[in-house]
């Protein structure tokens, strides 16, 4: 049985794609370990790992406005906070 309805099949035909190709693409894109050029490996928690019960503290830094905008945009792409993005950058995870 096909996962695709008739409308899906028409759209696939319009773009010259097969059902198998779509399934393969979905598997590749949903992998949290594959580096497929859209996102990299997913790193969960980092500073929030259970074995790390170290107290979190705040740190204030000054950045040029353009750099802050770039950090904000990158964090939005990863769907994480700016703080989490900067922590991951410092940890070398992104």
PDB file of N, CA, C and O in Angstrom:
ATOM      1  N   UNK A   1       0.838  -1.187   0.000  1.00  0.00           N
ATOM      2  CA  UNK A   1       0.000   0.000   0.000  1.00  0.00           C
ATOM      3  C   UNK A   1       0.881   1.248   0.000  1.00  0.00           C
ATOM      4  O   UNK A   1       1.899   1.302   0.690  1.00  0.00           O
ATOM      5  N   UNK A   2       0.490   2.220  -0.758  1.00  0.00           N
ATOM      6  CA  UNK A   2       1.245   3.463  -0.900  1.00  0.00           C
ATOM      7  C   UNK A   2       0.887   4.466   0.195  1.00  0.00           C
ATOM      8  O   UNK A   2      -0.271   4.573   0.598  1.00  0.00           O
ATOM      9  N   UNK A   3       1.895   5.200   0.672  1.00  0.00           N
ATOM     10  CA  UNK A   3       1.676   6.279   1.642  1.00  0.00           C
ATOM     11  C   UNK A   3       1.208   7.550   0.941  1.00  0.00           C
ATOM     12  O   UNK A   3       0.878   8.536   1.599  1.00  0.00           O
ATOM     13  N   UNK A   4       1.180   7.532  -0.372  1.00  0.00           N
ATOM     14  CA  UNK A   4       0.913   8.735  -1.150  1.00  0.00           C
ATOM     15  C   UNK A   4      -0.478   8.667  -1.775  1.00  0.00           C
ATOM     16  O   UNK A   4      -0.858   7.643  -2.342  1.00  0.00           O
ATOM     17  N   UNK A   5      -1.238   9.763  -1.671  1.00  0.00           N
ATOM     18  CA  UNK A   5      -2.551   9.803  -2.313  1.00  0.00           C
ATOM     19  C   UNK A   5      -2.378  10.254  -3.767  1.00  0.00           C
ATOM     20  O   UNK A   5      -1.260  10.510  -4.214  1.00  0.00           O
ATOM     21  N   UNK A   6      -3.459  10.347  -4.481  1.00  0.00           N
ATOM     22  CA  UNK A   6      -3.387  10.692  -5.903  1.00  0.00           C
ATOM     23  C   UNK A   6      -2.807  12.087  -6.130  1.00  0.00           C
ATOM     24  O   UNK A   6      -2.038  12.299  -7.068  1.00  0.00           O
ATOM     25  N   UNK A   7      -3.176  13.033  -5.273  1.00  0.00           N
ATOM     26  CA  UNK A   7      -2.617  14.385  -5.411  1.00  0.00           C
ATOM     27  C   UNK A   7      -1.099  14.363  -5.200  1.00  0.00           C
ATOM     28  O   UNK A   7      -0.359  15.020  -5.932  1.00  0.00           O
ATOM     29  N   UNK A   8      -0.634  13.596  -4.187  1.00  0.00           N
ATOM     30  CA  UNK A   8       0.804  13.461  -3.950  1.00  0.00           C
ATOM     31  C   UNK A   8       1.491  12.896  -5.190  1.00  0.00           C
ATOM     32  O   UNK A   8       2.539  13.388  -5.609  1.00  0.00           O
ATOM     33  N   UNK A   9       0.898  11.873  -5.765  1.00  0.00           N
ATOM     34  CA  UNK A   9       1.495  11.223  -6.933  1.00  0.00           C
ATOM     35  C   UNK A   9       1.573  12.181  -8.119  1.00  0.00           C
ATOM     36  O   UNK A   9       2.547  12.155  -8.871  1.00  0.00           O
ATOM     37  N   UNK A  10       0.556  13.027  -8.292  1.00  0.00           N
ATOM     38  CA  UNK A  10       0.587  14.020  -9.376  1.00  0.00           C
ATOM     39  C   UNK A  10       1.713  15.022  -9.152  1.00  0.00           C
ATOM     40  O   UNK A  10       2.432  15.381 -10.085  1.00  0.00           O
ATOM     41  N   UNK A  11       1.861  15.470  -7.910  1.00  0.00           N
ATOM     42  CA  UNK A  11       2.949  16.414  -7.605  1.00  0.00           C
ATOM     43  C   UNK A  11       4.310  15.776  -7.829  1.00  0.00           C
ATOM     44  O   UNK A  11       5.208  16.407  -8.388  1.00  0.00           O
ATOM     45  N   UNK A  12       4.470  14.529  -7.396  1.00  0.00           N
ATOM     46  CA  UNK A  12       5.732  13.825  -7.624  1.00  0.00           C
ATOM     47  C   UNK A  12       6.033  13.735  -9.115  1.00  0.00           C
ATOM     48  O   UNK A  12       7.168  13.954  -9.536  1.00  0.00           O
ATOM     49  N   UNK A  13       5.022  13.415  -9.908  1.00  0.00           N
ATOM     50  CA  UNK A  13       5.211  13.311 -11.361  1.00  0.00           C
ATOM     51  C   UNK A  13       5.609  14.658 -11.954  1.00  0.00           C
ATOM     52  O   UNK A  13       6.448  14.719 -12.853  1.00  0.00           O
ATOM     53  N   UNK A  14       5.006  15.744 -11.450  1.00  0.00           N
ATOM     54  CA  UNK A  14       5.334  17.086 -11.955  1.00  0.00           C
ATOM     55  C   UNK A  14       6.815  17.415 -11.742  1.00  0.00           C
ATOM     56  O   UNK A  14       7.429  18.112 -12.550  1.00  0.00           O
ATOM     57  N   UNK A  15       7.376  16.906 -10.645  1.00  0.00           N
ATOM     58  CA  UNK A  15       8.771  17.209 -10.318  1.00  0.00           C
ATOM     59  C   UNK A  15       9.718  16.066 -10.656  1.00  0.00           C
ATOM     60  O   UNK A  15      10.905  16.116 -10.332  1.00  0.00           O
ATOM     61  N   UNK A  16       9.188  15.038 -11.307  1.00  0.00           N
ATOM     62  CA  UNK A  16      10.034  13.927 -11.739  1.00  0.00           C
ATOM     63  C   UNK A  16      10.616  13.130 -10.586  1.00  0.00           C
ATOM     64  O   UNK A  16      11.748  12.654 -10.661  1.00  0.00           O
ATOM     65  N   UNK A  17       9.844  12.986  -9.524  1.00  0.00           N
ATOM     66  CA  UNK A  17      10.323  12.259  -8.348  1.00  0.00           C
ATOM     67  C   UNK A  17       9.518  10.984  -8.155  1.00  0.00           C
ATOM     68  O   UNK A  17       8.358  10.893  -8.555  1.00  0.00           O
ATOM     69  N   UNK A  18      10.166   9.992  -7.526  1.00  0.00           N
ATOM     70  CA  UNK A  18       9.465   8.750  -7.213  1.00  0.00           C
ATOM     71  C   UNK A  18       9.127   8.705  -5.723  1.00  0.00           C
ATOM     72  O   UNK A  18       9.690   9.450  -4.922  1.00  0.00           O
ATOM     73  N   UNK A  19       8.209   7.830  -5.373  1.00  0.00           N
ATOM     74  CA  UNK A  19       7.856   7.650  -3.969  1.00  0.00           C
ATOM     75  C   UNK A  19       9.068   7.176  -3.166  1.00  0.00           C
ATOM     76  O   UNK A  19       9.290   7.627  -2.042  1.00  0.00           O
ATOM     77  N   UNK A  20       9.847   6.264  -3.749  1.00  0.00           N
ATOM     78  CA  UNK A  20      11.041   5.761  -3.060  1.00  0.00           C
ATOM     79  C   UNK A  20      12.053   6.880  -2.806  1.00  0.00           C
ATOM     80  O   UNK A  20      12.685   6.934  -1.750  1.00  0.00           O
ATOM     81  N   UNK A  21      12.195   7.762  -3.779  1.00  0.00           N
ATOM     82  CA  UNK A  21      13.123   8.882  -3.614  1.00  0.00           C
ATOM     83  C   UNK A  21      12.685   9.769  -2.443  1.00  0.00           C
ATOM     84  O   UNK A  21      13.520  10.209  -1.653  1.00  0.00           O
ATOM     85  N   UNK A  22      11.400  10.027  -2.331  1.00  0.00           N
ATOM     86  CA  UNK A  22      10.887  10.841  -1.237  1.00  0.00           C
ATOM     87  C   UNK A  22      11.121  10.139   0.098  1.00  0.00           C
ATOM     88  O   UNK A  22      11.551  10.770   1.063  1.00  0.00           O
ATOM     89  N   UNK A  23      10.843   8.851   0.156  1.00  0.00           N
ATOM     90  CA  UNK A  23      11.072   8.101   1.395  1.00  0.00           C
ATOM     91  C   UNK A  23      12.546   8.143   1.797  1.00  0.00           C
ATOM     92  O   UNK A  23      12.868   8.330   2.970  1.00  0.00           O
ATOM     93  N   UNK A  24      13.438   7.968   0.820  1.00  0.00           N
ATOM     94  CA  UNK A  24      14.878   8.033   1.107  1.00  0.00           C
ATOM     95  C   UNK A  24      15.276   9.421   1.603  1.00  0.00           C
ATOM     96  O   UNK A  24      16.053   9.544   2.550  1.00  0.00           O
ATOM     97  N   UNK A  25      14.744  10.464   0.965  1.00  0.00           N
ATOM     98  CA  UNK A  25      15.039  11.838   1.386  1.00  0.00           C
ATOM     99  C   UNK A  25      14.543  12.101   2.802  1.00  0.00           C
ATOM    100  O   UNK A  25      15.229  12.745   3.596  1.00  0.00           O
ATOM    101  N   UNK A  26      13.358  11.605   3.114  1.00  0.00           N
ATOM    102  CA  UNK A  26      12.805  11.791   4.464  1.00  0.00           C
ATOM    103  C   UNK A  26      13.696  11.108   5.491  1.00  0.00           C
ATOM    104  O   UNK A  26      14.007  11.692   6.530  1.00  0.00           O
ATOM    105  N   UNK A  27      14.104   9.887   5.212  1.00  0.00           N
ATOM    106  CA  UNK A  27      14.973   9.153   6.135  1.00  0.00           C
ATOM    107  C   UNK A  27      16.279   9.906   6.360  1.00  0.00           C
ATOM    108  O   UNK A  27      16.743  10.039   7.492  1.00  0.00           O
ATOM    109  N   UNK A  28      16.862  10.395   5.277  1.00  0.00           N
ATOM    110  CA  UNK A  28      18.130  11.128   5.367  1.00  0.00           C
ATOM    111  C   UNK A  28      17.959  12.427   6.138  1.00  0.00           C
ATOM    112  O   UNK A  28      18.796  12.755   6.979  1.00  0.00           O
ATOM    113  N   UNK A  29      16.893  13.173   5.870  1.00  0.00           N
ATOM    114  CA  UNK A  29      16.687  14.465   6.523  1.00  0.00           C
ATOM    115  C   UNK A  29      16.323  14.315   7.993  1.00  0.00           C
ATOM    116  O   UNK A  29      16.664  15.178   8.802  1.00  0.00           O
ATOM    117  N   UNK A  30      15.638  13.234   8.350  1.00  0.00           N
ATOM    118  CA  UNK A  30      15.242  13.050   9.740  1.00  0.00           C
ATOM    119  C   UNK A  30      16.339  12.440  10.590  1.00  0.00           C
ATOM    120  O   UNK A  30      16.214  12.378  11.813  1.00  0.00           O
ATOM    121  N   UNK A  31      17.414  11.989   9.956  1.00  0.00           N
ATOM    122  CA  UNK A  31      18.533  11.435  10.709  1.00  0.00           C
ATOM    123  C   UNK A  31      19.205  12.552  11.499  1.00  0.00           C
ATOM    124  O   UNK A  31      19.491  13.622  10.960  1.00  0.00           O
ATOM    125  N   UNK A  32      19.450  12.298  12.765  1.00  0.00           N
ATOM    126  CA  UNK A  32      20.111  13.291  13.602  1.00  0.00           C
ATOM    127  C   UNK A  32      21.622  13.113  13.584  1.00  0.00           C
ATOM    128  O   UNK A  32      22.338  13.859  14.252  1.00  0.00           O
ATOM    129  N   UNK A  33      22.115  12.140  12.835  1.00  0.00           N
ATOM    130  CA  UNK A  33      23.540  11.878  12.784  1.00  0.00           C
ATOM    131  C   UNK A  33      24.145  12.183  11.424  1.00  0.00           C
ATOM    132  O   UNK A  33      25.348  12.426  11.321  1.00  0.00           O
ATOM    133  N   UNK A  34      23.330  12.174  10.387  1.00  0.00           N
ATOM    134  CA  UNK A  34      23.840  12.395   9.038  1.00  0.00           C
ATOM    135  C   UNK A  34      24.094  13.874   8.795  1.00  0.00           C
ATOM    136  O   UNK A  34      23.296  14.725   9.188  1.00  0.00           O
ATOM    137  N   UNK A  35      25.206  14.170   8.147  1.00  0.00           N
ATOM    138  CA  UNK A  35      25.495  15.539   7.733  1.00  0.00           C
ATOM    139  C   UNK A  35      25.050  15.650   6.286  1.00  0.00           C
ATOM    140  O   UNK A  35      25.793  15.309   5.366  1.00  0.00           O
ATOM    141  N   UNK A  36      23.814  16.136   6.094  1.00  0.00           N
ATOM    142  CA  UNK A  36      23.219  16.152   4.768  1.00  0.00           C
ATOM    143  C   UNK A  36      23.207  17.539   4.152  1.00  0.00           C
ATOM    144  O   UNK A  36      22.535  17.758   3.144  1.00  0.00           O
ATOM    145  N   UNK A  37      23.933  18.477   4.733  1.00  0.00           N
ATOM    146  CA  UNK A  37      24.049  19.805   4.157  1.00  0.00           C
ATOM    147  C   UNK A  37      22.952  20.770   4.558  1.00  0.00           C
ATOM    148  O   UNK A  37      23.065  21.965   4.284  1.00  0.00           O
ATOM    149  N   UNK A  38      21.908  20.301   5.189  1.00  0.00           N
ATOM    150  CA  UNK A  38      20.835  21.180   5.640  1.00  0.00           C
ATOM    151  C   UNK A  38      21.052  21.501   7.115  1.00  0.00           C
ATOM    152  O   UNK A  38      21.083  22.667   7.508  1.00  0.00           O
ATOM    153  N   UNK A  39      21.199  20.471   7.915  1.00  0.00           N
ATOM    154  CA  UNK A  39      21.568  20.638   9.318  1.00  0.00           C
ATOM    155  C   UNK A  39      22.658  19.640   9.612  1.00  0.00           C
ATOM    156  O   UNK A  39      22.829  18.670   8.874  1.00  0.00           O
ATOM    157  N   UNK A  40      23.385  19.858  10.664  1.00  0.00           N
ATOM    158  CA  UNK A  40      24.417  18.918  11.066  1.00  0.00           C
ATOM    159  C   UNK A  40      23.878  17.991  12.132  1.00  0.00           C
ATOM    160  O   UNK A  40      22.678  17.973  12.404  1.00  0.00           O
ATOM    161  N   UNK A  41      24.766  17.224  12.733  1.00  0.00           N
ATOM    162  CA  UNK A  41      24.334  16.354  13.825  1.00  0.00           C
ATOM    163  C   UNK A  41      23.673  17.164  14.933  1.00  0.00           C
ATOM    164  O   UNK A  41      24.065  18.302  15.196  1.00  0.00           O
ATOM    165  N   UNK A  42      22.686  16.586  15.571  1.00  0.00           N
ATOM    166  CA  UNK A  42      21.972  17.261  16.657  1.00  0.00           C
ATOM    167  C   UNK A  42      22.676  16.958  17.966  1.00  0.00           C
ATOM    168  O   UNK A  42      22.984  15.802  18.259  1.00  0.00           O
ATOM    169  N   UNK A  43      22.926  17.981  18.742  1.00  0.00           N
ATOM    170  CA  UNK A  43      23.571  17.833  20.048  1.00  0.00           C
ATOM    171  C   UNK A  43      22.576  18.288  21.101  1.00  0.00           C
ATOM    172  O   UNK A  43      22.220  19.466  21.147  1.00  0.00           O
ATOM    173  N   UNK A  44      22.129  17.388  21.933  1.00  0.00           N
ATOM    174  CA  UNK A  44      21.139  17.726  22.939  1.00  0.00           C
ATOM    175  C   UNK A  44      21.805  18.161  24.235  1.00  0.00           C
ATOM    176  O   UNK A  44      22.792  17.571  24.673  1.00  0.00           O
ATOM    177  N   UNK A  45      21.250  19.201  24.838  1.00  0.00           N
ATOM    178  CA  UNK A  45      21.592  19.571  26.206  1.00  0.00           C
ATOM    179  C   UNK A  45      22.923  20.236  26.401  1.00  0.00           C
ATOM    180  O   UNK A  45      22.967  21.389  26.829  1.00  0.00           O
ATOM    181  N   UNK A  46      23.988  19.575  26.112  1.00  0.00           N
ATOM    182  CA  UNK A  46      25.348  20.005  26.395  1.00  0.00           C
ATOM    183  C   UNK A  46      25.489  20.417  27.856  1.00  0.00           C
ATOM    184  O   UNK A  46      25.831  19.586  28.696  1.00  0.00           O
ATOM    185  N   UNK A  47      25.238  21.656  28.166  1.00  0.00           N
ATOM    186  CA  UNK A  47      25.420  22.127  29.541  1.00  0.00           C
ATOM    187  C   UNK A  47      24.382  21.545  30.490  1.00  0.00           C
ATOM    188  O   UNK A  47      24.549  21.626  31.707  1.00  0.00           O
ATOM    189  N   UNK A  48      23.322  20.964  29.961  1.00  0.00           N
ATOM    190  CA  UNK A  48      22.243  20.475  30.811  1.00  0.00           C
ATOM    191  C   UNK A  48      22.297  18.961  31.017  1.00  0.00           C
ATOM    192  O   UNK A  48      21.325  18.365  31.480  1.00  0.00           O
ATOM    193  N   UNK A  49      23.409  18.346  30.682  1.00  0.00           N
ATOM    194  CA  UNK A  49      23.515  16.911  30.891  1.00  0.00           C
ATOM    195  C   UNK A  49      23.401  16.601  32.383  1.00  0.00           C
ATOM    196  O   UNK A  49      23.893  17.372  33.207  1.00  0.00           O
ATOM    197  N   UNK A  50      22.762  15.486  32.747  1.00  0.00           N
ATOM    198  CA  UNK A  50      22.533  15.177  34.165  1.00  0.00           C
ATOM    199  C   UNK A  50      23.798  15.176  35.003  1.00  0.00           C
ATOM    200  O   UNK A  50      23.769  15.610  36.154  1.00  0.00           O
ATOM    201  N   UNK A  51      24.910  14.698  34.453  1.00  0.00           N
ATOM    202  CA  UNK A  51      26.131  14.627  35.254  1.00  0.00           C
ATOM    203  C   UNK A  51      26.766  16.003  35.478  1.00  0.00           C
ATOM    204  O   UNK A  51      27.697  16.141  36.272  1.00  0.00           O
ATOM    205  N   UNK A  52      26.257  17.015  34.773  1.00  0.00           N
ATOM    206  CA  UNK A  52      26.794  18.359  34.941  1.00  0.00           C
ATOM    207  C   UNK A  52      25.806  19.185  35.768  1.00  0.00           C
ATOM    208  O   UNK A  52      24.896  19.810  35.224  1.00  0.00           O
ATOM    209  N   UNK A  53      25.996  19.178  37.072  1.00  0.00           N
ATOM    210  CA  UNK A  53      25.073  19.913  37.941  1.00  0.00           C
ATOM    211  C   UNK A  53      25.662  21.271  38.325  1.00  0.00           C
ATOM    212  O   UNK A  53      25.237  21.895  39.297  1.00  0.00           O
ATOM    213  N   UNK A  54      26.643  21.711  37.546  1.00  0.00           N
ATOM    214  CA  UNK A  54      27.293  22.982  37.839  1.00  0.00           C
ATOM    215  C   UNK A  54      26.306  24.141  37.699  1.00  0.00           C
ATOM    216  O   UNK A  54      25.483  24.167  36.783  1.00  0.00           O
ATOM    217  N   UNK A  55      26.400  25.072  38.600  1.00  0.00           N
ATOM    218  CA  UNK A  55      25.525  26.246  38.588  1.00  0.00           C
ATOM    219  C   UNK A  55      25.763  27.084  37.336  1.00  0.00           C
ATOM    220  O   UNK A  55      26.905  27.303  36.932  1.00  0.00           O
ATOM    221  N   UNK A  56      24.684  27.544  36.733  1.00  0.00           N
ATOM    222  CA  UNK A  56      24.776  28.419  35.578  1.00  0.00           C
ATOM    223  C   UNK A  56      24.880  29.861  36.076  1.00  0.00           C
ATOM    224  O   UNK A  56      24.167  30.257  36.998  1.00  0.00           O
ATOM    225  N   UNK A  57      25.768  30.637  35.465  1.00  0.00           N
ATOM    226  CA  UNK A  57      25.930  32.048  35.819  1.00  0.00           C
ATOM    227  C   UNK A  57      25.827  32.884  34.549  1.00  0.00           C
ATOM    228  O   UNK A  57      26.041  32.383  33.445  1.00  0.00           O
ATOM    229  N   UNK A  58      25.501  34.148  34.714  1.00  0.00           N
ATOM    230  CA  UNK A  58      25.371  35.052  33.570  1.00  0.00           C
ATOM    231  C   UNK A  58      26.700  35.724  33.277  1.00  0.00           C
ATOM    232  O   UNK A  58      27.526  35.929  34.167  1.00  0.00           O
ATOM    233  N   UNK A  59      26.887  36.063  32.004  1.00  0.00           N
ATOM    234  CA  UNK A  59      28.063  36.793  31.569  1.00  0.00           C
ATOM    235  C   UNK A  59      27.589  37.803  30.526  1.00  0.00           C
ATOM    236  O   UNK A  59      26.855  37.445  29.605  1.00  0.00           O
ATOM    237  N   UNK A  60      27.995  39.030  30.663  1.00  0.00           N
ATOM    238  CA  UNK A  60      27.607  40.068  29.714  1.00  0.00           C
ATOM    239  C   UNK A  60      28.786  40.345  28.790  1.00  0.00           C
ATOM    240  O   UNK A  60      29.920  40.495  29.243  1.00  0.00           O
ATOM    241  N   UNK A  61      28.507  40.410  27.488  1.00  0.00           N
ATOM    242  CA  UNK A  61      29.550  40.767  26.520  1.00  0.00           C
ATOM    243  C   UNK A  61      28.997  41.838  25.586  1.00  0.00           C
ATOM    244  O   UNK A  61      27.783  41.976  25.435  1.00  0.00           O
ATOM    245  N   UNK A  62      29.874  42.573  24.977  1.00  0.00           N
ATOM    246  CA  UNK A  62      29.479  43.559  23.981  1.00  0.00           C
ATOM    247  C   UNK A  62      29.865  43.027  22.613  1.00  0.00           C
ATOM    248  O   UNK A  62      30.969  42.523  22.407  1.00  0.00           O
ATOM    249  N   UNK A  63      28.921  43.153  21.676  1.00  0.00           N
ATOM    250  CA  UNK A  63      29.131  42.719  20.297  1.00  0.00           C
ATOM    251  C   UNK A  63      28.714  43.829  19.358  1.00  0.00           C
ATOM    252  O   UNK A  63      27.837  44.626  19.689  1.00  0.00           O
ATOM    253  N   UNK A  64      29.329  43.892  18.193  1.00  0.00           N
ATOM    254  CA  UNK A  64      28.794  44.799  17.180  1.00  0.00           C
ATOM    255  C   UNK A  64      27.368  44.343  16.839  1.00  0.00           C
ATOM    256  O   UNK A  64      27.070  43.149  16.858  1.00  0.00           O
ATOM    257  N   UNK A  65      26.508  45.290  16.533  1.00  0.00           N
ATOM    258  CA  UNK A  65      25.108  44.982  16.241  1.00  0.00           C
ATOM    259  C   UNK A  65      24.978  43.927  15.149  1.00  0.00           C
ATOM    260  O   UNK A  65      24.135  43.035  15.248  1.00  0.00           O
ATOM    261  N   UNK A  66      25.794  44.019  14.121  1.00  0.00           N
ATOM    262  CA  UNK A  66      25.717  43.052  13.021  1.00  0.00           C
ATOM    263  C   UNK A  66      26.055  41.638  13.495  1.00  0.00           C
ATOM    264  O   UNK A  66      25.469  40.669  13.013  1.00  0.00           O
ATOM    265  N   UNK A  67      26.982  41.514  14.423  1.00  0.00           N
ATOM    266  CA  UNK A  67      27.342  40.196  14.936  1.00  0.00           C
ATOM    267  C   UNK A  67      26.214  39.623  15.803  1.00  0.00           C
ATOM    268  O   UNK A  67      25.920  38.430  15.732  1.00  0.00           O
ATOM    269  N   UNK A  68      25.586  40.472  16.617  1.00  0.00           N
ATOM    270  CA  UNK A  68      24.444  40.026  17.415  1.00  0.00           C
ATOM    271  C   UNK A  68      23.306  39.567  16.498  1.00  0.00           C
ATOM    272  O   UNK A  68      22.655  38.558  16.769  1.00  0.00           O
ATOM    273  N   UNK A  69      23.074  40.304  15.423  1.00  0.00           N
ATOM    274  CA  UNK A  69      22.034  39.910  14.474  1.00  0.00           C
ATOM    275  C   UNK A  69      22.360  38.563  13.840  1.00  0.00           C
ATOM    276  O   UNK A  69      21.465  37.748  13.616  1.00  0.00           O
ATOM    277  N   UNK A  70      23.633  38.325  13.550  1.00  0.00           N
ATOM    278  CA  UNK A  70      24.038  37.042  12.966  1.00  0.00           C
ATOM    279  C   UNK A  70      23.842  35.907  13.971  1.00  0.00           C
ATOM    280  O   UNK A  70      23.393  34.823  13.598  1.00  0.00           O
ATOM    281  N   UNK A  71      24.175  36.144  15.235  1.00  0.00           N
ATOM    282  CA  UNK A  71      23.965  35.132  16.283  1.00  0.00           C
ATOM    283  C   UNK A  71      22.477  34.846  16.436  1.00  0.00           C
ATOM    284  O   UNK A  71      22.071  33.688  16.532  1.00  0.00           O
ATOM    285  N   UNK A  72      21.668  35.892  16.458  1.00  0.00           N
ATOM    286  CA  UNK A  72      20.221  35.734  16.591  1.00  0.00           C
ATOM    287  C   UNK A  72      19.659  34.916  15.430  1.00  0.00           C
ATOM    288  O   UNK A  72      18.857  34.006  15.642  1.00  0.00           O
ATOM    289  N   UNK A  73      20.071  35.233  14.221  1.00  0.00           N
ATOM    290  CA  UNK A  73      19.582  34.507  13.038  1.00  0.00           C
ATOM    291  C   UNK A  73      20.007  33.045  13.078  1.00  0.00           C
ATOM    292  O   UNK A  73      19.214  32.158  12.761  1.00  0.00           O
ATOM    293  N   UNK A  74      21.243  32.792  13.462  1.00  0.00           N
ATOM    294  CA  UNK A  74      21.721  31.407  13.534  1.00  0.00           C
ATOM    295  C   UNK A  74      20.964  30.625  14.600  1.00  0.00           C
ATOM    296  O   UNK A  74      20.585  29.476  14.372  1.00  0.00           O
ATOM    297  N   UNK A  75      20.745  31.229  15.747  1.00  0.00           N
ATOM    298  CA  UNK A  75      20.009  30.561  16.831  1.00  0.00           C
ATOM    299  C   UNK A  75      18.590  30.226  16.377  1.00  0.00           C
ATOM    300  O   UNK A  75      18.076  29.150  16.681  1.00  0.00           O
ATOM    301  N   UNK A  76      17.964  31.142  15.654  1.00  0.00           N
ATOM    302  CA  UNK A  76      16.615  30.886  15.148  1.00  0.00           C
ATOM    303  C   UNK A  76      16.610  29.708  14.189  1.00  0.00           C
ATOM    304  O   UNK A  76      15.678  28.905  14.205  1.00  0.00           O
ATOM    305  N   UNK A  77      17.644  29.591  13.346  1.00  0.00           N
ATOM    306  CA  UNK A  77      17.721  28.470  12.403  1.00  0.00           C
ATOM    307  C   UNK A  77      17.786  27.136  13.136  1.00  0.00           C
ATOM    308  O   UNK A  77      17.228  26.141  12.674  1.00  0.00           O
ATOM    309  N   UNK A  78      18.472  27.117  14.285  1.00  0.00           N
ATOM    310  CA  UNK A  78      18.589  25.896  15.080  1.00  0.00           C
ATOM    311  C   UNK A  78      17.438  25.740  16.072  1.00  0.00           C
ATOM    312  O   UNK A  78      17.339  24.717  16.751  1.00  0.00           O
ATOM    313  N   UNK A  79      16.573  26.742  16.161  1.00  0.00           N
ATOM    314  CA  UNK A  79      15.438  26.731  17.097  1.00  0.00           C
ATOM    315  C   UNK A  79      15.919  26.621  18.542  1.00  0.00           C
ATOM    316  O   UNK A  79      15.368  25.869  19.346  1.00  0.00           O
ATOM    317  N   UNK A  80      16.956  27.386  18.845  1.00  0.00           N
ATOM    318  CA  UNK A  80      17.486  27.433  20.208  1.00  0.00           C
ATOM    319  C   UNK A  80      17.675  28.893  20.602  1.00  0.00           C
ATOM    320  O   UNK A  80      17.609  29.781  19.752  1.00  0.00           O
ATOM    321  N   UNK A  81      17.907  29.140  21.877  1.00  0.00           N
ATOM    322  CA  UNK A  81      18.125  30.503  22.340  1.00  0.00           C
ATOM    323  C   UNK A  81      19.504  30.994  21.904  1.00  0.00           C
ATOM    324  O   UNK A  81      20.379  30.203  21.552  1.00  0.00           O
ATOM    325  N   UNK A  82      19.677  32.310  21.936  1.00  0.00           N
ATOM    326  CA  UNK A  82      21.003  32.858  21.631  1.00  0.00           C
ATOM    327  C   UNK A  82      22.030  32.338  22.622  1.00  0.00           C
ATOM    328  O   UNK A  82      23.151  31.999  22.242  1.00  0.00           O
ATOM    329  N   UNK A  83      21.644  32.274  23.907  1.00  0.00           N
ATOM    330  CA  UNK A  83      22.581  31.780  24.926  1.00  0.00           C
ATOM    331  C   UNK A  83      23.025  30.358  24.619  1.00  0.00           C
ATOM    332  O   UNK A  83      24.209  30.034  24.701  1.00  0.00           O
ATOM    333  N   UNK A  84      22.052  29.507  24.263  1.00  0.00           N
ATOM    334  CA  UNK A  84      22.395  28.116  23.946  1.00  0.00           C
ATOM    335  C   UNK A  84      23.277  28.055  22.702  1.00  0.00           C
ATOM    336  O   UNK A  84      24.208  27.251  22.642  1.00  0.00           O
ATOM    337  N   UNK A  85      22.995  28.888  21.722  1.00  0.00           N
ATOM    338  CA  UNK A  85      23.819  28.918  20.510  1.00  0.00           C
ATOM    339  C   UNK A  85      25.257  29.296  20.855  1.00  0.00           C
ATOM    340  O   UNK A  85      26.199  28.649  20.396  1.00  0.00           O
ATOM    341  N   UNK A  86      25.428  30.344  21.666  1.00  0.00           N
ATOM    342  CA  UNK A  86      26.777  30.776  22.042  1.00  0.00           C
ATOM    343  C   UNK A  86      27.476  29.698  22.852  1.00  0.00           C
ATOM    344  O   UNK A  86      28.661  29.442  22.638  1.00  0.00           O
ATOM    345  N   UNK A  87      26.754  29.048  23.796  1.00  0.00           N
ATOM    346  CA  UNK A  87      27.363  27.956  24.576  1.00  0.00           C
ATOM    347  C   UNK A  87      27.857  26.850  23.644  1.00  0.00           C
ATOM    348  O   UNK A  87      28.957  26.327  23.818  1.00  0.00           O
ATOM    349  N   UNK A  88      27.033  26.500  22.651  1.00  0.00           N
ATOM    350  CA  UNK A  88      27.438  25.436  21.722  1.00  0.00           C
ATOM    351  C   UNK A  88      28.619  25.871  20.877  1.00  0.00           C
ATOM    352  O   UNK A  88      29.505  25.066  20.589  1.00  0.00           O
ATOM    353  N   UNK A  89      28.642  27.121  20.480  1.00  0.00           N
ATOM    354  CA  UNK A  89      29.790  27.633  19.726  1.00  0.00           C
ATOM    355  C   UNK A  89      31.053  27.522  20.562  1.00  0.00           C
ATOM    356  O   UNK A  89      32.091  27.078  20.071  1.00  0.00           O
ATOM    357  N   UNK A  90      30.969  27.924  21.818  1.00  0.00           N
ATOM    358  CA  UNK A  90      32.129  27.855  22.703  1.00  0.00           C
ATOM    359  C   UNK A  90      32.575  26.414  22.950  1.00  0.00           C
ATOM    360  O   UNK A  90      33.764  26.145  23.122  1.00  0.00           O
ATOM    361  N   UNK A  91      31.617  25.499  22.965  1.00  0.00           N
ATOM    362  CA  UNK A  91      31.934  24.090  23.178  1.00  0.00           C
ATOM    363  C   UNK A  91      32.405  23.413  21.886  1.00  0.00           C
ATOM    364  O   UNK A  91      32.834  22.260  21.905  1.00  0.00           O
ATOM    365  N   UNK A  92      32.322  24.138  20.763  1.00  0.00           N
ATOM    366  CA  UNK A  92      32.752  23.573  19.485  1.00  0.00           C
ATOM    367  C   UNK A  92      31.765  22.586  18.901  1.00  0.00           C
ATOM    368  O   UNK A  92      32.133  21.764  18.063  1.00  0.00           O
ATOM    369  N   UNK A  93      30.487  22.657  19.343  1.00  0.00           N
ATOM    370  CA  UNK A  93      29.488  21.694  18.882  1.00  0.00           C
ATOM    371  C   UNK A  93      28.757  22.151  17.630  1.00  0.00           C
ATOM    372  O   UNK A  93      28.076  21.341  17.002  1.00  0.00           O
ATOM    373  N   UNK A  94      28.869  23.398  17.250  1.00  0.00           N
ATOM    374  CA  UNK A  94      28.192  23.908  16.048  1.00  0.00           C
ATOM    375  C   UNK A  94      29.255  24.421  15.100  1.00  0.00           C
ATOM    376  O   UNK A  94      28.933  24.903  14.014  1.00  0.00           O
TER     377      UNK A  94
END
